[in-house]
Structure formats: structure tokens, C-alpha cells
Amino acid sequence: MAELNIEALKMVPSIDPSFVPAVKWNAAFRQLAAKTQDSTKFVIALERKDSTVSVFETVSLPHTDDYKELNVKYVERLLKFLLWQKGGYKVYLAGNDALAADIKAIYSETGSRAFDYEFMGEKVYGSAMEFIIGDYAVVPEQKELAIPLGRNLDGNRIGFDLGGSDRKAAALVDGKVVYSEEIEWDPYFETDPQYHLDGIRDTLKKAAAHLPGGKIDAIGGSAAGVYVNNEVRVASLFRGVAHDDFEKVVRKIFFDLKDEFGGIPFEVVNDGEVTALAGSMSMNDNAVLGVSMGTSEAAGYVTPEGNINPWLNELAFAPVDYRENGPVDEWSGDIGCGVQFFSQQGIARLIPLAGLDEVIDTTLPNPEKLIEVQKLMAAGDDRARKLYETVGVCFGYAVAHYAEFYDIKNLLILGRVTSGEGGEIIIQKAEEVLAAEYPALAEAITMCTPDEKNKRHGQAVAAGSLPKIG
């Protein structure tokens, strides 16, 4: 059985030293393939319902007993990343039929990635996932779509953002914030869809009361999940709602709210996209990857031309850690995914590793655990500092991994995990990783956080700018 020669880390996450960065493992695999006879080009293509296609070319080792395990791990993890970054229900695999067959079996109703098979197929795209295996000729040509997003600031608008621990809204008059509010809620495991509808409606009405004469010209919103033409396809916010109630109430929830508010322009998109849009608008620059470390890990991307692609950018589910027994995501059951590092869930996971379970009640909800860690950080607790340093080191290697899939000039980092001194440490350590390991990336990528004004208003302003009036 062949083994990879993975380059030693120049910076090791101190309280999570078993971390194996995806970027290091993948580099070692490709190096082995480059010097192994009979290695071949391997192509993955993902097709979406709008007929757009993303193509990714890489390599595979000979699919023999010596290399089979490495091959499967490399391509399975790579496909997992691409599915959650770009989306797709039809998967083309070319260059190694035996390897492709193994991957197809993994991504099936009975395979270890059954969650992804169901989620990416029926839930997101409304069709069972398909696999087309063959030579390179079966792979369609790449066809990406660039879509202008938001940047409309005229008129009286409401912008809202729905997160896992709070919902935010702002009232805007010609782009100026005249009111904003943040309201705590706990939607994740709420079974009654009326809870969600009532909460969102209440937030919109409170914002509307602060517009001149109560007149609303447009409403724009962002929320965690996958939304297609305002329809809720799947979202962690509604994970507690039973299937029948989801179909009856949740799927068309924003259509119903649009009708309640007089049929005005109303648009909702993934919160990650709005995060990136907010960064692009505030910096007056493009090629922005926005990463929000909140209840989960949200991400969005604005292209170098200032547009978006019809991708998912759900990096919470994208693997960043390739160790054999990595931390498990409680929803998908997969290991080593971003949500277990760059979110409140990640902070909660690291608390016992840092020894903070001696002073933090581990039965507290994750948002409260984060608050306790932040208090200890402010008080100078070295264990809390090491926790944030660990997040930062892991994030630095993750950024290098993300850069293999995105053209990044600006990396916008925000979310409750990044509040206070802990957030500064995360960015500092991530920058140190890039400088030590990937100096070209360190030069090319500017990491930043929004200023206090944009932290409070940037997401809501960007969300409010989504619809066009007239």
C-alpha cells in the first residue's frame, strides 16, 4: 500500500495538532502522481439545471491495490468540495473508469455520502444525482454564467438577514440606514413553520415602521441555505420542520411574504453571496471571497468582474481536514468539514481541547459558549488565546485550499466568532500561515474585516440592494 509523503506543517494548531490540511494532502497526492508511471488525467464536470457546467481537471494514480485507497480518498474529497462549492446534480467522471465506479458507489443512496446524494439531487435540484462515466469525450464543455447582483440603492428599502441565532433588519432610504435591529431567535430545531413566518414578518414590519410614511419600494434578504428564484430549496434554518410542513409553508414562504407586502420587488439569496456583495460594495473592489463564521460557516464569492456565478458556495460542508478520524458534522455525518472549524460549532468543539471545559458549562448552547470564550479572551486567559490561535492556523491552511478553487484578491472575514480580540488573532495567525507556507498567496490576498459601521449595516444594506425597482 503506497503512502503519501505529506510535507510537515510549518505552523501546527496547538490544541488540535492532528489536523491534516487538505491543501497539504492534495499537494502530496499530486506529487506522487507526477512521478508514478501510468498516472492519468482525471476530469470531473458538474452540470446544473440551468445547463451551466463546471469542469475541473486533475490527475489519478493507477487504480491498483497499491494506489486504490489514495485514489478514492483524493477524488471523493475533491468531488465533495466541488459539489458544495459549485453545485450540480449530473456528475461526469472521465479518465479512470474503475475509480469513477468507486466514486459513484460512494455517492449513492446506500453509500457513505448518501446525505450528499440526496441533498444535492432531490433537495437542491429536484432530480436524482446522475453519474456519467467514460472517456474524456463524454465531458461537456465548461459553461459558466455570470450574474449581476444587487447594488441598487434607490428608494425606500428593507434589507434583512436570517441567521441561526439572530435575525437582522434595516430600513434604507436611498442607501442610507435609518433604522436597524438585531433580534435573537432559535430556528434550527423549531418544528412549527409558523414560528419562522411570524418571526420574519415581525422583523419586516418593525423596519417598515421607520420608512417615510411606511412606504416600502422593495425588500431584499439573505439567509443561510439554498434559494432559487426566492424558493427555499433547503436550509439549515428550517431543518426542524417536517417534510409536509416544509412543502406546505416553508418552500414558498417568501412568495407569501411578498404578497403580504403588496407584491413589491422582493428578492432573497444565500447569505454568503450577500456577505461577499457587502464586502465588494464597501471596498469598491471585486474578486471577493466572503467567509462568515457564525452559527455555521457561510461563504459567497464576487468574481473579478463584479458578478456572481450560480454556485452554492456552501463551504460549511467542504472538507478542509483530511485526518482519518476528523471531527464529525452533526447534520451530514461527514468528517473534517469547515463547519467544525470556522463557526460557533467549531469553537464549542475546541473548548475541551483547550481545557476550557473546566470553567465553561459544556451544556450551554453554542452561542453562549462562544460568549464565555470571548469573556475569557478579554480577561487574558491563555487557554482562550490558544483556542483562537488554533482556529487561525487551521483557517490559514483552509484559505490556501480555497485559493485552488477561487480567484481571491480580497478575503472578507466576519461573523460572531470573529468579534473582539479573538477575531484579530484568527486573522493574524492565518496571515502567518500564508506568509510561511504560501508567500505568493500572502502577497496576492488581502484579508480584512468590515469596520464597525459595516458590521452593523453592511449585510442589511447589501441585502436591501438586491431587488430592482420598476
Secondary structure as GFF3:
##gff-version 3
##sequence-region A 1 470
A	DSSP	alpha_helix	22	34	.	.	.	ID=ss1
A	DSSP	beta_strand	40	47	.	.	.	ID=ss2
A	DSSP	beta_strand	53	60	.	.	.	ID=ss3
A	DSSP	alpha_helix	68	86	.	.	.	ID=ss4
A	DSSP	beta_strand	90	94	.	.	.	ID=ss5
A	DSSP	alpha_helix	97	106	.	.	.	ID=ss6
A	DSSP	alpha_helix	114	118	.	.	.	ID=ss7
A	DSSP	pi_helix	119	125	.	.	.	ID=ss8
A	DSSP	beta_strand	130	134	.	.	.	ID=ss9
A	DSSP	three_ten_helix	136	138	.	.	.	ID=ss10
A	DSSP	beta_strand	156	162	.	.	.	ID=ss11
A	DSSP	beta_strand	166	173	.	.	.	ID=ss12
A	DSSP	beta_strand	176	184	.	.	.	ID=ss13
A	DSSP	alpha_helix	193	208	.	.	.	ID=ss14
A	DSSP	three_ten_helix	212	214	.	.	.	ID=ss15
A	DSSP	beta_strand	218	223	.	.	.	ID=ss16
A	DSSP	beta_strand	226	228	.	.	.	ID=ss17
A	DSSP	beta_strand	231	234	.	.	.	ID=ss18
A	DSSP	three_ten_helix	236	238	.	.	.	ID=ss19
A	DSSP	alpha_helix	243	245	.	.	.	ID=ss20
A	DSSP	pi_helix	246	250	.	.	.	ID=ss21
A	DSSP	alpha_helix	253	260	.	.	.	ID=ss22
A	DSSP	beta_strand	266	270	.	.	.	ID=ss23
A	DSSP	alpha_helix	271	283	.	.	.	ID=ss24
A	DSSP	beta_strand	288	293	.	.	.	ID=ss25
A	DSSP	beta_strand	297	302	.	.	.	ID=ss26
A	DSSP	three_ten_helix	315	317	.	.	.	ID=ss27
A	DSSP	three_ten_helix	338	340	.	.	.	ID=ss28
A	DSSP	alpha_helix	344	353	.	.	.	ID=ss29
A	DSSP	three_ten_helix	356	358	.	.	.	ID=ss30
A	DSSP	alpha_helix	366	378	.	.	.	ID=ss31
A	DSSP	alpha_helix	382	402	.	.	.	ID=ss32
A	DSSP	beta_strand	410	414	.	.	.	ID=ss33
A	DSSP	three_ten_helix	416	418	.	.	.	ID=ss34
A	DSSP	alpha_helix	420	437	.	.	.	ID=ss35
A	DSSP	alpha_helix	439	444	.	.	.	ID=ss36
A	DSSP	beta_strand	446	448	.	.	.	ID=ss37
A	DSSP	alpha_helix	452	464	.	.	.	ID=ss38
###
